[in-house]
């Protein structure tokens, strides 16, 4: 090789080596800890209180209807009207009822004449005892039909059985109504206001009749203290929930249908240990009543495995015991970290933007 060409090749080789050494001297990019989401536990329920949501109602609410069919010619009340005991609320067309009563009265007169005639003939020996007995039975049947028609005439008017307020009306004047079809629904204002709150069966089993319950109506106004008066003996077919009835104190201002949040005193679950509520995704390795979660070690942002007692699911949440108040539990990402591994806790609201560790 010529000396000039050798110098050129050597210079190029030295340049490549210098570039390679320069790349090796550059500092490598830091590897960030895995990002996770976490929730802070506000504290378990040490008293085992049952939280539920229900609706306010009068204990005695009635669907009123006619016992006979007919055309309703008059309906005098609207929803929200107050009614007195014995007040006529609606009436049926009396023509059909009156015709039935007249027909049954005529039948009764006819069979009564037949009985009187055969009685005279029986005494003379012209008719048998069996025929006379049949005539007597026919009179009894006609009398029963007449009494039923007279009773139906009284039921052509719909009368309020108690003083109260009309909650709803289901039909209009001029409609044909059938026996048992609801015409109006009324609430007896002499009966107490109650909250009927469905609760999971596992919670209902911990509640006793007479237990104290704190009630808040529509998240407004002051809290009211009521008492549990009834606990359902069967669970709903679709929800599996058991109705708990709480009687509100006298003087409570509320309307039927209002939503109420209740907190009911109950025996603590899990052998007397309070329960904390977590997102279900935080639960790992659940087997029976045993499960694990990952906590974020305060100050160090390190994941720490923690064993807890698993009490089941409630909707999208898991109920556990064995966690102190104030700890942070890893939710999203819990399945991708290891015990003792450093983590970054990400604010979920910023996941789509420039997320930053806390």
C-alpha positions in Angstrom: 0.0 0.0 0.0 1.2 3.4 -0.8 2.2 5.6 2.2 -0.5 8.2 1.4 -3.3 5.7 1.2 -2.1 4.1 4.5 -2.3 7.4 6.3 -5.8 8.0 5.1 -7.0 4.6 6.2 -5.3 4.9 9.6 -6.9 8.3 10.1 -10.4 6.9 9.3 -9.9 4.0 11.7 -8.8 6.3 14.5 -11.9 8.5 13.8 -14.2 5.5 14.2 -12.6 4.4 17.4 -12.8 7.9 18.8 -16.5 8.1 18.0 -17.2 4.7 19.6 -15.4 5.8 22.7 -17.4 9.0 22.8 -20.7 7.0 22.6 -19.5 4.7 25.4 -18.7 7.7 27.6 -22.2 9.2 27.4 -24.4 8.5 30.5 -27.3 5.9 29.9 -31.0 7.0 30.3 -32.4 6.2 33.8 -34.9 3.4 34.1 -38.1 4.7 35.8 -39.9 2.6 38.4 -43.2 1.1 37.3 -46.2 3.4 37.4 -49.1 2.4 39.6 -52.4 3.9 40.9 -53.2 3.9 44.6 -56.1 4.8 46.9 -55.8 6.0 50.5 -57.8 4.1 53.1 -59.8 6.4 55.3 -60.3 3.8 57.9 -62.3 0.6 58.6 -65.7 0.7 60.2 -64.7 -0.3 63.8 -68.3 -0.5 64.9 -69.3 -2.7 62.0 -71.9 -0.2 60.8 -74.0 -1.1 57.7 -74.2 1.6 55.0 -77.3 1.5 52.8 -79.5 3.6 50.6 -83.3 3.4 50.6 -86.5 5.3 50.0 -88.9 6.9 52.4 -92.5 5.7 52.7 -95.4 5.6 55.0 -95.7 2.2 56.7 -99.3 2.0 55.6 -99.7 2.8 51.9 -102.7 1.4 50.1 -103.7 0.7 46.5 -107.4 1.3 46.4 -109.6 -0.5 43.8 -113.2 -1.5 43.1 -114.3 -5.1 43.7 -116.6 -5.1 40.7 -116.1 -4.1 37.1 -117.8 -1.0 35.6 -117.4 2.4 34.0 -115.8 5.0 36.4 -118.0 8.1 36.1 -116.3 10.2 38.8 -112.9 10.6 40.3 -112.5 13.5 42.6 -108.9 13.5 43.7 -105.5 14.2 42.2 -102.0 13.2 43.4 -101.0 15.3 46.4 -104.6 15.9 47.6 -105.3 15.3 51.3 -108.3 13.1 52.0 -110.4 12.4 55.1 -111.4 9.0 56.4 -114.7 7.9 54.7 -114.4 10.4 51.8 -115.8 9.2 48.5 -112.9 9.2 46.0 -114.5 7.6 42.9 -117.8 6.1 41.7 -118.9 3.6 39.1 -121.9 4.0 36.8 -124.7 2.9 39.0 -126.9 1.6 36.2 -125.3 -1.8 35.8 -125.2 -2.3 39.6 -128.8 -1.3 40.0 -129.9 -3.6 37.2 -128.1 -6.6 38.8 -129.8 -5.8 42.2 -133.3 -5.6 40.6 -132.7 -8.8 38.7 -131.7 -10.7 41.9 -134.7 -9.2 43.7 -137.1 -10.4 41.1 -135.5 -13.9 41.2 -136.0 -14.0 45.0 -139.6 -13.0 44.7 -140.3 -15.8 42.1 -138.7 -18.6 44.0 -140.4 -17.5 47.2 -143.8 -17.8 45.5 -142.9 -21.2 44.3 -142.0 -22.3 47.8 -145.2 -21.0 49.2 -147.3 -22.8 46.6 -145.5 -26.1 47.0 -145.7 -25.8 50.8 -149.5 -25.7 50.5 -149.5 -28.7 48.1 -147.2 -30.7 50.3 -149.6 -30.3 53.2 -152.3 -31.8 51.1 -150.1 -34.6 49.9 -149.8 -33.5 46.3 -145.9 -32.9 46.2 -143.0 -34.8 47.7 -140.7 -33.7 50.5 -137.8 -33.8 48.0 -139.5 -31.2 45.8 -140.2 -29.0 48.8 -136.6 -29.2 49.9 -135.5 -28.1 46.4 -137.8 -25.1 46.5 -136.3 -24.1 49.9 -132.8 -24.4 48.5 -133.7 -22.2 45.6 -134.9 -19.5 47.9 -131.7 -19.6 49.9 -129.6 -19.3 46.7 -131.7 -16.4 45.5 -131.4 -14.6 48.8 -127.6 -14.9 48.7 -127.5 -13.5 45.2 -129.7 -10.6 46.3 -127.4 -9.9 49.3 -124.3 -10.0 47.0 -125.9 -7.5 44.6 -126.8 -5.2 47.5 -123.2 -5.5 48.7 -121.9 -4.7 45.3 -124.0 -1.6 45.2 -122.2 -0.3 48.2 -118.9 -1.0 46.5 -119.8 1.1 43.5 -118.3 3.9 45.5 -114.6 4.0 46.4 -114.1 5.3 49.9 -110.9 6.3 51.7 -110.2 3.9 54.6 -108.0 6.5 56.4 -107.1 10.1 56.5 -104.0 10.7 54.4 -102.6 12.0 51.2 -103.1 10.7 47.6 -99.7 9.5 46.2 -100.9 8.7 42.7 -104.0 8.1 40.5 -103.8 5.4 37.9 -106.9 5.9 35.8 -109.2 8.7 34.5 -112.9 9.2 34.6 -114.8 7.4 31.8 -112.4 4.4 31.8 -113.6 0.9 32.3 -112.0 -0.6 35.4 -111.7 -4.2 36.4 -112.0 -5.8 39.9 -108.7 -5.2 41.8 -107.3 -2.7 39.3 -105.6 0.2 41.2 -107.5 3.4 41.0 -105.6 5.6 43.5 -102.7 5.0 46.0 -102.9 6.7 49.3 -100.7 7.0 52.4 -102.1 6.9 55.9 -100.6 9.9 57.6 -101.3 8.3 61.0 -98.7 5.7 60.2 -95.0 6.5 60.8 -92.5 7.4 58.1 -90.0 4.6 57.5 -87.0 4.0 55.3 -86.9 0.7 53.5 -83.2 0.1 52.7 -82.0 -3.1 50.9 -78.7 -4.4 52.2 -76.6 -7.5 51.2 -77.5 -10.6 53.2 -74.1 -10.7 54.9 -74.8 -7.2 56.3 -78.4 -7.8 57.2 -77.4 -10.8 59.3 -75.4 -8.4 61.5 -78.3 -6.0 62.2 -80.8 -6.5 65.0 -84.3 -5.1 65.5 -84.0 -1.9 67.7 -80.6 -1.0 66.4 -79.9 2.7 66.1 -79.7 4.1 62.5 -78.6 7.6 61.4 -80.6 8.8 58.4 -79.8 11.6 56.0 -82.4 12.6 53.4 -81.2 13.4 49.9 -77.8 14.4 51.4 -79.4 17.6 52.7 -80.4 18.9 56.1 -79.6 17.5 59.5 -79.1 13.8 60.3 -82.0 12.1 62.0 -81.8 9.1 64.3 -84.2 6.3 63.7 -84.6 2.7 64.9 -84.7 -0.6 63.0 -88.2 -2.0 63.3 -88.2 -4.9 60.8 -85.7 -7.0 59.0 -86.8 -9.0 55.9 -86.8 -12.8 56.1 -86.1 -13.3 52.4 -83.7 -11.9 49.9 -84.7 -10.4 46.5 -84.6 -12.8 43.7 -82.6 -10.5 41.4 -80.5 -8.6 43.9 -80.1 -11.0 46.8 -80.6 -8.0 49.1 -82.7 -8.0 52.3 -84.9 -5.1 53.1 -84.3 -3.3 56.4 -87.0 -1.1 57.7 -86.0 2.0 59.8 -88.7 4.0 61.5 -88.0 7.8 61.5 -88.7 9.9 64.6 -92.0 11.7 64.9 -92.0 15.2 63.3 -89.7 14.3 60.5 -90.5 16.3 57.3 -90.2 14.0 54.4 -92.2 12.7 51.4 -92.8 9.2 50.1 -90.2 8.3 47.5 -87.4 10.5 48.9 -83.9 8.9 48.8 -82.2 8.4 52.2 -78.7 7.3 53.1 -78.6 5.3 56.3 -75.9 4.1 58.6 -77.1 1.3 60.9 -75.3 0.1 64.0 -74.5 -3.6 63.7 -72.2 -6.3 65.0 -68.7 -6.0 63.5 -67.9 -8.5 60.8 -64.8 -10.7 60.6 -64.8 -11.6 64.3 -65.1 -8.1 65.5 -62.6 -6.5 63.1 -63.8 -3.5 61.1 -64.0 -3.6 57.3 -62.4 -1.3 54.8 -63.7 -0.9 51.2 -61.2 -1.2 48.3 -61.5 -1.3 44.5 -61.7 -5.0 43.6 -58.6 -4.7 41.4 -56.5 -4.2 44.5 -57.1 -7.8 45.7 -54.4 -10.3 44.8 -54.3 -14.1 45.4 -57.6 -14.3 47.1 -58.3 -17.8 48.5 -61.3 -18.1 50.8 -60.9 -15.5 53.4 -57.3 -14.9 52.7 -55.9 -12.3 50.3 -53.0 -10.0 49.7 -52.6 -6.4 48.7 -49.7 -4.1 48.0 -49.2 -1.0 50.1 -47.1 2.0 49.3 -44.5 2.5 52.0 -44.7 6.2 53.2 -41.8 8.4 52.2 -40.0 5.7 50.2 -42.5 4.9 47.4 -41.8 1.2 47.8 -44.4 -1.5 47.3 -44.9 -3.7 50.4 -47.0 -6.9 50.3 -49.6 -7.1 53.0 -51.9 -10.0 54.0 -55.6 -9.1 54.7 -58.8 -10.9 55.6 -61.1 -11.0 52.6 -64.9 -10.5 53.4 -66.3 -10.6 49.9 -67.3 -8.3 47.2 -69.9 -5.5 47.3 -70.5 -4.4 43.7 -67.2 -3.2 42.3 -65.6 -3.0 45.7 -63.9 -5.5 47.9 -64.3 -5.6 51.7 -61.2 -6.5 53.7 -60.0 -6.2 57.3 -56.5 -5.8 58.7 -55.6 -2.5 57.2 -54.8 0.6 59.3 -56.3 4.0 58.4 -54.3 6.3 56.2 -52.3 3.7 54.2 -52.2 3.8 50.4 -53.2 0.6 48.6 -52.0 0.0 45.1 -54.9 -0.6 42.7 -54.1 -0.4 39.0 -50.7 -2.1 38.4 -50.7 -4.2 41.6 -50.2 -7.4 39.6 -47.0 -6.1 38.0 -44.9 -5.1 41.0 -42.9 -7.1 43.5 -42.5 -6.8 47.2 -39.8 -4.2 48.0 -39.8 -2.7 44.5 -39.8 1.0 44.1 -42.9 2.4 42.3 -44.3 5.7 41.0 -47.8 6.6 42.2 -49.6 8.2 39.3 -52.6 10.5 39.6 -55.3 8.8 37.4 -56.6 12.1 36.3 -53.3 12.8 34.6 -52.7 9.5 33.0 -53.5 10.8 29.5 -51.3 13.9 30.0 -47.9 14.4 31.5 -48.1 12.1 34.5 -45.8 12.9 37.3 -44.9 10.8 40.4 -46.1 11.8 43.8 
